[in-house]
């Protein structure tokens, strides 16, 4: 079997993944803000938000395929928090069953950040859903979300936020987050929206204010 074919087979079952980067830092957004976590950023995304701050993650071919066992070994050595955030790109483009199984063997809390546009794989302690209008989320992800985080770039995004709010479970936490480059304009509108609709809360990219990755 050729190396390319072998890698494709391993990728299909999730035993290797195109990892852009892994690092230990502080969660800067949403419900887990301020929590120390190990981040696994998986390459590959076909949504292409124009305001994405990690556009280099979009093309999975730019990132090396890493064996899940190697990922786990690094986490065991460098991650005292026992908390892992799987993000992207769009991580659910891949089968994450094996990665999550191996993380659970290490008694790790697993948090997923996803647009919800792909079928769910893996098991999680917390699912942060940030749906995008250009590729709508699947119903199963809306129902599984522990946290709904809507990025507000323009006033029309409030309509998208309310549309998705009606589809998540009652206990799902609701966050509106200003798009970073447009935050000065959008934040006052978000504040007023939350005051009128107090089920929502405000999320800020606090890691950028603290100058941490």
N, C-alpha and C positions, 0 to 999 in steps of 0.2 A: 504494500500500500504506500502510495506517495505521501510525502510529508503534508502537502496541501490537503489531500483527501483525508488524512488522519486528523488534521486540525479541524476540518469541517465537521467531521463526525463527532469530535470532542466538543466543539462549539454547539452543535445541535443538542446535545444532552447536558450542556452547561458545565462541563468539566474544565473548560478553559473559557476565559472571557476577555474581550478587548478592553483592558483597563487603561484609562487615560492617566489616572493618578490615584494615589492613596496617601492619606495624611491624617495626623491627629490634630484636632483643633476644637473650636467651640462652635456649637450650632448657633447661627445668627438670626434665624427666622422662625416665625410661628410659635407653636406651643412649647417646643423644646429649646427655645432661646436661652442661651447661657449654659447649656449642658455640654460637658466635654464628651466628645465622640470621635471614633475613627471613621473617616469618610472613604468610601469606595466609589470613585467616579468612573462609570462605565461609558465607553465611547459608542457613538451611534445615535443619531436622532434624525427623524424625517419630518419634523414639525417646522423647525426653522424660524423661531420667533425673532423678529428683527432686533429686539432689544436684549436678546440673550447675552449674558456676560461670559459665557464659556463656549463660544462658537467653534473653538478648536476641538470640541468634543463631538461635533456632528458627524464627521467622517470616521467610521470605525476602522477603516483600513490604515489610518495614520497611527493606530495604537496597537502595541504588541499584545498578542494573546498570552495571558498569564494563567497558569494552572491554579485551580482553586486551592489546592494544598499549599501552594506558595503564598497565596493571599492569607490563608489561615495562619500560617507560620509567622508572617509579619505581624498580624494582629495579636497573636499570643505574646510576641516579644515586645511590641511597642505600645499596646493599648491597655492601660490600667483601668479604663472606665467600664469595660464590659458592655459598651454601647457602640453599635455600628449603624451608620447611615449609608444606605445604598441609593446612589443618585446617578445623574447623567449629565448630558445626553438623556436618553429615554431607556432606563434599565430593563423595562419589560419587553423590549425587543428580543430579549434572550430568555432562555430557560434558567430560572434562578432557583429551582428546586434543590439542586445539589449544594449550591453555595449556602443556602439557608439551613439545610440539614447539617452541614459541617459547622456553621456558626452556632447552631443550637447545641451541638455536641460540646461546645466550649461554654455553654450557659450564657450566651450573649443575647442581649436585647437588640432586636433588629428593627430599624426604622426604614421605611421605603418612601422615597420621593418620586412621584410619577405624574404624568399627564393623564394617565388612565386610558390611553388610546389603544392599548394592547391587552390581550388576555393575561389574566393574573397567573403568575407562577411563583412558587415560594410561599413561606409562611412568615408572618410579621407580628410584632408586638404593637406597631403603630404605622398607620398608612396616612401619609400626607398627600392629598390629591390636589394638583394644580392644573385644572383642565384648560385647554386652549380651544378657541372657537374654530380654528382652521382644521382641527382634527378632533372631533368630539369624543368625550370619554364613554367607555362602555358602562352599561347599567350596573354590572356586577361590581365595578370599581367605585361607582357612586355610592352604592349600598354598603361597601366595606370601609369607606373612608372614615378615619377617626378625626381628620382635620381637612377642611376645605379651604384652600388658600387661592384667592383670585388676585392676579396682578392687574392693577388699575393703571393703564397708560393713557386712556382717554375717557370722557364721560360715558360713552356707550358701553364701556366695560361693566358698569353697574347693572345694566340689564342682563348681561351674561352672568354676573354674580348671583342675581336673584333667581334666574332660571335654574342654575345648578343647586342653589340652596333648597329649592323645593323637591329635589330628587335624592338628597342625602338623608341618612337616618337622623332621628330627632336629637340624639346625643352627640352628633358630629359638631366639632368646634368650627366656628366660622371666622375666617380672617380675610381682611382686605389689605393688600400691600401695594404701596405706590411703586411704579416702575422707577428705578433709581434715577435715570437721566431726566425724568419728568416729575420728580417727586415734589419739587417746590410748587408746581402748579396743581398737582392732583391731591396732595395731602390735605389742604383745606376742604376740598370736596369730600374726601374720605371721612374726615372728622365730622362733617355735617351729616353724612349718610349714616354713620354709626350712631350719632346722637338721635336720629330719627328712627333707626332700626337697630336697637341695642342687642339683638342677638349676634350681631357682627362685632368683631374686635379688630384692632389695628395691629398689623405686623410690619416691622421695619427691618431692613437689612443691617442689623446692629453690628455685624462683623465688619462692615465697611466703615462704620463710624469708629470702630476700635482698631482699624487697620490690621486685621488678622485674616488669614485665608479661610 
